[in-house]
Amino acid sequence: MPRKPFVPGAALVVAAALAAGLTACTGGSGSDGEVGDAKSGGTSTSSQAAEPGRYQTLPEACGLPARSSLRGMLPGDGQQLSRDEAKKIYDGQPDITYDTDRRVGCRWTRETTAGTRHLSLDIQRVVSYDAAVSDDSKAQGIYDTKALDAKIPSGGNGSPSPVDPSPSATKDTGKDKGAGKGAGTGTTTNSSTGKKEKAPSGSPSGSSAPATDPSADPSAGLSDSTAPRVLDDLGDAAFLNDKLVTADSGVHRDVTVVFRTSNVIVTLTYDQWSTDKTMLPESQELQDKARSLAGELSESLSE
């Protein structure tokens, strides 16, 4: 039987039909993929990105404080500074950072016969990489963590959180070798009659409580107006912390002001050291100067 002749036209028709079918399938897949790709930027994206923060760059930290402010915060003891000495003190030492658009800082130090004062400034620009969280909200979360770590009372002025007794005070209370047997039972011996009597309430040994080292309590000597607290008139949120710390080399008081303005968090730390542990740095002066500089920085950033 003779073979049927090959018909090229029919083969072309079949090939064209197959090609059309494949094209239709490919187009459908592409349409589905475009709908599911949130990064395509198409009109099918259901959520809108949160607003970016106000600040996209940061200023040079060492140049922010006015020279007059630095002179007031880093006073001398009457000695005349040369031009080079003044430049070294007031120009500050910039912090080394890897991205000056994200974080900058500066430090100043002045040593005098009355002690040493340090001033440091840290400025952080917060960026949220979550499209649903704004830069400001991310910055507020970081600020809240700082306030929580510092145990700042919520709300306005208030007393600082209770602190644990110092180890030395606990040690002296538990190992009072010189106390009589009545020290642990609330009794004392009357020196005139020789009889044991009940000690007055609040004084287990019948004697007045020994004076405590004020440096053992970070809030020692602080009134309601100088205690760690929230600041209501600085930036979008702010707090002030005050700590008195003793070390082998002396005593120092550290005053820290932290405030947030939009997506920028500023941390200002101002402290005074003294080698004489009986001369405690004054809280009110340090706080006033730190608070004044924080206000100056807030205004400068808002310009």
C-alpha positions as a Markdown table, in Angstrom:
| # | Residue | x | y | z |
|---|---|---|---|---|
| 1 | Met | 0.0 | 0.0 | 0.0 |
| 2 | Pro | 1.4 | 3.4 | -0.9 |
| 3 | Arg | 2.2 | 5.7 | 2.0 |
| 4 | Lys | 0.1 | 8.8 | 2.6 |
| 5 | Pro | 1.7 | 11.9 | 1.3 |
| 6 | Phe | 3.3 | 14.3 | 4.0 |
| 7 | Val | 1.3 | 17.6 | 4.3 |
| 8 | Pro | 3.4 | 20.5 | 5.6 |
| 9 | Gly | 0.5 | 22.8 | 6.1 |
| 10 | Ala | -1.2 | 20.6 | 8.6 |
| 11 | Ala | 2.0 | 20.3 | 10.6 |
| 12 | Leu | 2.2 | 24.1 | 10.7 |
| 13 | Val | -1.4 | 24.4 | 11.9 |
| 14 | Val | -0.7 | 22.0 | 14.8 |
| 15 | Ala | 2.5 | 23.8 | 15.8 |
| 16 | Ala | 0.8 | 27.1 | 15.8 |
| 17 | Ala | -2.0 | 25.8 | 18.0 |
| 18 | Leu | 0.5 | 24.4 | 20.5 |
| 19 | Ala | 2.4 | 27.6 | 20.5 |
| 20 | Ala | -0.7 | 29.6 | 21.2 |
| 21 | Gly | -1.6 | 27.3 | 24.1 |
| 22 | Leu | 1.8 | 27.7 | 25.7 |
| 23 | Thr | 1.7 | 31.5 | 25.4 |
| 24 | Ala | -1.7 | 31.6 | 27.1 |
| 25 | Cys | -0.4 | 29.5 | 30.0 |
| 26 | Thr | 2.7 | 31.6 | 30.3 |
| 27 | Gly | 0.8 | 34.8 | 30.4 |
| 28 | Gly | -1.5 | 33.4 | 33.2 |
| 29 | Ser | 1.5 | 32.5 | 35.3 |
| 30 | Gly | 3.0 | 35.9 | 34.9 |
| 31 | Ser | -0.2 | 37.5 | 36.0 |
| 32 | Asp | -0.4 | 35.4 | 39.1 |
| 33 | Gly | 3.2 | 36.0 | 40.0 |
| 34 | Glu | 2.7 | 39.8 | 39.6 |
| 35 | Val | -0.2 | 39.7 | 42.1 |
| 36 | Gly | 1.8 | 37.9 | 44.7 |
| 37 | Asp | 5.0 | 40.0 | 44.5 |
| 38 | Ala | 4.7 | 42.7 | 47.2 |
| 39 | Lys | 8.0 | 44.2 | 46.0 |
| 40 | Ser | 6.6 | 44.9 | 42.5 |
| 41 | Gly | 5.0 | 48.1 | 43.5 |
| 42 | Gly | 1.9 | 47.4 | 41.5 |
| 43 | Thr | -1.6 | 48.6 | 42.3 |
| 44 | Ser | -2.4 | 45.3 | 44.0 |
| 45 | Thr | -0.3 | 46.1 | 47.1 |
| 46 | Ser | -2.7 | 46.2 | 50.0 |
| 47 | Ser | -0.7 | 48.0 | 52.7 |
| 48 | Gln | 1.0 | 51.4 | 52.6 |
| 49 | Ala | 4.4 | 51.9 | 54.0 |
| 50 | Ala | 4.6 | 53.9 | 57.3 |
| 51 | Glu | 5.8 | 57.5 | 57.3 |
| 52 | Pro | 9.6 | 58.0 | 57.4 |
| 53 | Gly | 11.2 | 60.0 | 60.2 |
| 54 | Arg | 11.9 | 63.7 | 59.9 |
| 55 | Tyr | 15.6 | 63.3 | 59.9 |
| 56 | Gln | 17.6 | 61.7 | 57.1 |
| 57 | Thr | 21.0 | 62.9 | 58.2 |
| 58 | Leu | 22.8 | 63.9 | 61.4 |
| 59 | Pro | 24.8 | 67.1 | 62.3 |
| 60 | Glu | 28.4 | 67.0 | 63.4 |
| 61 | Ala | 28.1 | 66.4 | 67.2 |
| 62 | Cys | 31.2 | 68.3 | 68.4 |
| 63 | Gly | 30.0 | 71.5 | 66.7 |
| 64 | Leu | 26.5 | 71.4 | 68.2 |
| 65 | Pro | 27.0 | 72.9 | 71.7 |
| 66 | Ala | 27.7 | 76.7 | 71.8 |
| 67 | Arg | 31.2 | 77.6 | 73.1 |
| 68 | Ser | 29.7 | 79.6 | 75.9 |
| 69 | Ser | 27.7 | 76.5 | 77.1 |
| 70 | Leu | 30.9 | 74.4 | 77.1 |
| 71 | Arg | 32.7 | 77.0 | 79.1 |
| 72 | Gly | 30.0 | 77.0 | 81.7 |
| 73 | Met | 29.9 | 73.1 | 81.9 |
| 74 | Leu | 33.7 | 72.7 | 82.0 |
| 75 | Pro | 34.8 | 75.5 | 84.4 |
| 76 | Gly | 38.4 | 75.9 | 85.5 |
| 77 | Asp | 39.9 | 76.9 | 88.8 |
| 78 | Gly | 41.1 | 80.3 | 87.7 |
| 79 | Gln | 44.0 | 79.4 | 85.5 |
| 80 | Gln | 44.4 | 81.1 | 82.2 |
| 81 | Leu | 44.2 | 78.8 | 79.2 |
| 82 | Ser | 46.3 | 79.2 | 76.1 |
| 83 | Arg | 44.7 | 79.2 | 72.7 |
| 84 | Asp | 45.9 | 75.6 | 72.0 |
| 85 | Glu | 44.7 | 74.4 | 75.5 |
| 86 | Ala | 41.2 | 76.0 | 75.0 |
| 87 | Lys | 41.0 | 74.5 | 71.5 |
| 88 | Lys | 41.8 | 71.0 | 72.8 |
| 89 | Ile | 39.2 | 71.3 | 75.6 |
| 90 | Tyr | 36.3 | 72.9 | 73.8 |
| 91 | Asp | 36.7 | 71.4 | 70.3 |
| 92 | Gly | 35.9 | 68.0 | 71.9 |
| 93 | Gln | 36.9 | 64.5 | 70.8 |
| 94 | Pro | 34.5 | 63.0 | 68.2 |
| 95 | Asp | 33.4 | 59.4 | 68.6 |
| 96 | Ile | 34.4 | 56.9 | 65.9 |
| 97 | Thr | 31.3 | 55.6 | 64.1 |
| 98 | Tyr | 30.9 | 53.6 | 60.9 |
| 99 | Asp | 28.0 | 55.6 | 59.6 |
| 100 | Thr | 27.7 | 59.3 | 60.5 |
| 101 | Asp | 24.2 | 59.5 | 59.0 |
| 102 | Arg | 23.1 | 57.0 | 61.6 |
| 103 | Arg | 25.1 | 57.8 | 64.8 |
| 104 | Val | 27.5 | 60.5 | 65.9 |
| 105 | Gly | 29.0 | 61.5 | 69.3 |
| 106 | Cys | 31.5 | 63.7 | 71.0 |
| 107 | Arg | 33.3 | 63.9 | 74.4 |
| 108 | Trp | 34.7 | 66.8 | 76.4 |
| 109 | Thr | 36.9 | 66.7 | 79.5 |
| 110 | Arg | 38.5 | 69.3 | 81.8 |
| 111 | Glu | 40.7 | 68.5 | 84.8 |
| 112 | Thr | 41.1 | 71.0 | 87.6 |
| 113 | Thr | 42.4 | 71.0 | 91.2 |
| 114 | Ala | 38.7 | 70.8 | 92.3 |
| 115 | Gly | 38.0 | 67.7 | 90.3 |
| 116 | Thr | 37.3 | 66.5 | 86.7 |
| 117 | Arg | 34.2 | 67.1 | 84.6 |
| 118 | His | 33.2 | 65.0 | 81.7 |
| 119 | Leu | 30.6 | 65.8 | 79.1 |
| 120 | Ser | 29.5 | 63.3 | 76.4 |
| 121 | Leu | 27.0 | 63.5 | 73.6 |
| 122 | Asp | 25.5 | 60.6 | 71.6 |
| 123 | Ile | 23.0 | 61.2 | 68.8 |
| 124 | Gln | 21.3 | 58.2 | 67.1 |
| 125 | Arg | 19.1 | 58.4 | 64.0 |
| 126 | Val | 16.6 | 55.5 | 64.0 |
| 127 | Val | 15.4 | 53.8 | 60.9 |
| 128 | Ser | 12.7 | 51.2 | 60.8 |
| 129 | Tyr | 13.0 | 48.5 | 58.2 |
| 130 | Asp | 9.5 | 47.3 | 58.9 |
| 131 | Ala | 7.1 | 48.9 | 56.4 |
| 132 | Ala | 4.3 | 48.7 | 59.0 |
| 133 | Val | 6.3 | 50.6 | 61.7 |
| 134 | Ser | 7.3 | 54.2 | 61.3 |
| 135 | Asp | 10.8 | 55.5 | 62.2 |
| 136 | Asp | 9.2 | 57.6 | 65.0 |
| 137 | Ser | 7.6 | 54.5 | 66.5 |
| 138 | Lys | 10.8 | 52.6 | 66.3 |
| 139 | Ala | 12.6 | 55.4 | 68.0 |
| 140 | Gln | 10.0 | 55.6 | 70.7 |
| 141 | Gly | 10.5 | 51.9 | 71.5 |
| 142 | Ile | 14.2 | 52.4 | 71.9 |
| 143 | Tyr | 13.6 | 55.4 | 74.2 |
| 144 | Asp | 11.1 | 53.5 | 76.3 |
| 145 | Thr | 13.8 | 50.8 | 76.8 |
| 146 | Lys | 16.3 | 53.3 | 78.0 |
| 147 | Ala | 13.8 | 54.8 | 80.4 |
| 148 | Leu | 12.9 | 51.3 | 81.7 |
| 149 | Asp | 16.6 | 50.4 | 82.2 |
| 150 | Ala | 17.1 | 53.6 | 84.1 |
| 151 | Lys | 14.1 | 52.9 | 86.3 |
| 152 | Ile | 12.5 | 56.3 | 85.6 |
| 153 | Pro | 9.1 | 56.7 | 87.2 |
| 154 | Ser | 6.3 | 56.9 | 84.7 |
| 155 | Gly | 4.5 | 60.2 | 84.5 |
| 156 | Gly | 5.8 | 63.5 | 85.8 |
| 157 | Asn | 8.0 | 64.3 | 88.8 |
| 158 | Gly | 8.4 | 61.5 | 91.2 |
| 159 | Ser | 10.7 | 59.6 | 93.5 |
| 160 | Pro | 13.2 | 57.2 | 92.0 |
| 161 | Ser | 12.6 | 53.5 | 92.2 |
| 162 | Pro | 13.6 | 51.9 | 95.5 |
| 163 | Val | 17.2 | 50.8 | 95.5 |
| 164 | Asp | 18.8 | 47.8 | 97.3 |
| 165 | Pro | 20.7 | 48.6 | 100.5 |
| 166 | Ser | 24.4 | 48.9 | 100.0 |
| 167 | Pro | 26.5 | 45.7 | 100.6 |
| 168 | Ser | 28.4 | 47.5 | 103.3 |
| 169 | Ala | 25.3 | 48.4 | 105.2 |
| 170 | Thr | 23.9 | 44.9 | 105.0 |
| 171 | Lys | 27.2 | 43.5 | 106.2 |
| 172 | Asp | 27.4 | 45.8 | 109.2 |
| 173 | Thr | 23.8 | 45.0 | 110.2 |
| 174 | Gly | 24.3 | 41.2 | 110.0 |
| 175 | Lys | 27.7 | 41.1 | 111.7 |
| 176 | Asp | 27.5 | 43.6 | 114.6 |
| 177 | Lys | 30.1 | 42.1 | 116.9 |
| 178 | Gly | 29.9 | 45.0 | 119.4 |
| 179 | Ala | 26.1 | 44.7 | 120.0 |
| 180 | Gly | 24.8 | 43.1 | 123.2 |
| 181 | Lys | 22.8 | 39.9 | 123.3 |
| 182 | Gly | 19.7 | 42.0 | 123.3 |
| 183 | Ala | 20.5 | 43.5 | 119.9 |
| 184 | Gly | 18.7 | 40.7 | 118.1 |
| 185 | Thr | 15.8 | 40.4 | 120.6 |
| 186 | Gly | 14.7 | 44.1 | 120.8 |
| 187 | Thr | 16.1 | 44.6 | 124.4 |
| 188 | Thr | 18.9 | 46.7 | 125.9 |
| 189 | Thr | 20.6 | 47.0 | 129.3 |
| 190 | Asn | 20.0 | 50.1 | 131.5 |
| 191 | Ser | 23.4 | 51.2 | 132.6 |
| 192 | Ser | 22.0 | 52.7 | 135.9 |
| 193 | Thr | 19.9 | 49.7 | 137.1 |
| 194 | Gly | 21.6 | 46.8 | 135.3 |
| 195 | Lys | 18.2 | 45.6 | 134.2 |
| 196 | Lys | 17.2 | 44.6 | 130.7 |
| 197 | Glu | 14.6 | 46.8 | 129.1 |
| 198 | Lys | 12.7 | 46.8 | 125.8 |
| 199 | Ala | 14.4 | 49.0 | 123.2 |
| 200 | Pro | 12.4 | 51.8 | 121.7 |
| 201 | Ser | 10.5 | 51.1 | 118.5 |
| 202 | Gly | 12.7 | 51.4 | 115.4 |
| 203 | Ser | 16.0 | 51.0 | 117.3 |
| 204 | Pro | 16.6 | 47.3 | 118.0 |
| 205 | Ser | 19.8 | 48.0 | 120.0 |
| 206 | Gly | 18.5 | 51.0 | 121.8 |
| 207 | Ser | 21.0 | 53.3 | 120.1 |
| 208 | Ser | 20.5 | 55.6 | 117.2 |
| 209 | Ala | 21.1 | 54.3 | 113.7 |
| 210 | Pro | 24.6 | 54.9 | 112.4 |
| 211 | Ala | 25.0 | 57.5 | 109.7 |
| 212 | Thr | 25.1 | 56.0 | 106.3 |
| 213 | Asp | 27.4 | 56.9 | 103.5 |
| 214 | Pro | 25.2 | 59.1 | 101.2 |
| 215 | Ser | 27.1 | 57.7 | 98.2 |
| 216 | Ala | 25.7 | 54.2 | 99.0 |
| 217 | Asp | 22.3 | 55.4 | 97.8 |
| 218 | Pro | 22.1 | 56.9 | 94.2 |
| 219 | Ser | 19.2 | 59.0 | 95.3 |
| 220 | Ala | 20.9 | 60.3 | 98.5 |
| 221 | Gly | 20.3 | 64.0 | 99.0 |
| 222 | Leu | 17.8 | 64.3 | 96.1 |
| 223 | Ser | 14.6 | 66.2 | 96.5 |
| 224 | Asp | 11.5 | 65.7 | 94.4 |
| 225 | Ser | 12.7 | 68.4 | 92.0 |
| 226 | Thr | 16.1 | 66.7 | 91.4 |
| 227 | Ala | 15.1 | 63.0 | 91.6 |
| 228 | Pro | 15.2 | 60.9 | 88.4 |
| 229 | Arg | 12.1 | 62.0 | 86.5 |
| 230 | Val | 10.3 | 62.5 | 83.2 |
| 231 | Leu | 10.8 | 65.9 | 81.6 |
| 232 | Asp | 7.6 | 67.2 | 80.0 |
| 233 | Asp | 9.0 | 70.1 | 78.1 |
| 234 | Leu | 11.8 | 68.6 | 76.1 |
| 235 | Gly | 11.4 | 67.1 | 72.6 |
| 236 | Asp | 8.7 | 64.5 | 72.0 |
| 237 | Ala | 9.8 | 62.5 | 75.1 |
| 238 | Ala | 12.5 | 63.0 | 77.7 |
| 239 | Phe | 13.8 | 61.9 | 81.1 |
| 240 | Leu | 16.6 | 62.9 | 83.5 |
| 241 | Asn | 18.6 | 60.5 | 85.6 |
| 242 | Asp | 21.0 | 61.3 | 88.5 |
| 243 | Lys | 23.4 | 58.8 | 90.1 |
| 244 | Leu | 26.0 | 59.2 | 92.8 |
| 245 | Val | 28.8 | 56.6 | 92.6 |
| 246 | Thr | 31.8 | 55.9 | 94.8 |
| 247 | Ala | 35.0 | 54.2 | 93.6 |
| 248 | Asp | 38.5 | 53.6 | 95.0 |
| 249 | Ser | 39.7 | 56.7 | 93.2 |
| 250 | Gly | 36.9 | 59.0 | 94.6 |
| 251 | Val | 33.3 | 59.9 | 94.1 |
| 252 | His | 31.4 | 61.0 | 91.0 |
| 253 | Arg | 27.9 | 62.2 | 90.2 |
| 254 | Asp | 26.5 | 61.3 | 86.8 |
| 255 | Val | 23.6 | 63.3 | 85.3 |
| 256 | Thr | 22.0 | 61.9 | 82.1 |
| 257 | Val | 19.4 | 63.5 | 80.0 |
| 258 | Val | 17.8 | 61.4 | 77.2 |
| 259 | Phe | 15.3 | 62.9 | 74.8 |
| 260 | Arg | 13.6 | 61.9 | 71.5 |
| 261 | Thr | 12.7 | 64.2 | 68.7 |
| 262 | Ser | 11.0 | 62.4 | 65.8 |
| 263 | Asn | 13.4 | 59.6 | 64.8 |
| 264 | Val | 16.4 | 60.9 | 66.6 |
| 265 | Ile | 17.5 | 60.0 | 70.2 |
| 266 | Val | 19.9 | 62.2 | 72.0 |
| 267 | Thr | 21.8 | 61.0 | 75.1 |
| 268 | Leu | 23.7 | 63.7 | 77.1 |
| 269 | Thr | 25.8 | 62.6 | 80.0 |
| 270 | Tyr | 27.5 | 65.1 | 82.4 |
| 271 | Asp | 29.5 | 64.1 | 85.4 |
| 272 | Gln | 31.9 | 65.5 | 88.0 |
| 273 | Trp | 34.6 | 63.5 | 89.8 |
| 274 | Ser | 36.2 | 64.3 | 93.1 |
| 275 | Thr | 39.0 | 62.5 | 94.8 |
| 276 | Asp | 37.7 | 63.7 | 98.2 |
| 277 | Lys | 34.8 | 61.4 | 99.1 |
| 278 | Thr | 33.5 | 63.9 | 101.7 |
| 279 | Met | 33.0 | 66.5 | 99.0 |
| 280 | Leu | 29.9 | 65.3 | 97.1 |
| 281 | Pro | 29.3 | 66.9 | 93.7 |
| 282 | Glu | 26.2 | 69.1 | 93.8 |
| 283 | Ser | 23.2 | 67.6 | 92.1 |
| 284 | Gln | 21.3 | 70.8 | 91.3 |
| 285 | Glu | 24.1 | 72.6 | 89.5 |
| 286 | Leu | 24.9 | 69.6 | 87.3 |
| 287 | Gln | 21.2 | 69.0 | 86.5 |
| 288 | Asp | 20.6 | 72.6 | 85.6 |
| 289 | Lys | 23.5 | 72.8 | 83.2 |
| 290 | Ala | 22.7 | 69.4 | 81.6 |
| 291 | Arg | 19.0 | 70.4 | 81.2 |
| 292 | Ser | 20.0 | 73.7 | 79.7 |
| 293 | Leu | 22.3 | 72.1 | 77.1 |
| 294 | Ala | 19.7 | 69.5 | 76.3 |
| 295 | Gly | 17.2 | 72.3 | 75.5 |
| 296 | Glu | 19.8 | 74.1 | 73.3 |
| 297 | Leu | 20.4 | 70.8 | 71.4 |
| 298 | Ser | 16.7 | 70.2 | 70.9 |
| 299 | Glu | 16.3 | 73.7 | 69.4 |
| 300 | Ser | 19.3 | 73.3 | 67.2 |
| 301 | Leu | 18.0 | 70.0 | 65.8 |
| 302 | Ser | 14.5 | 71.5 | 65.2 |
| 303 | Glu | 15.9 | 74.3 | 63.0 |
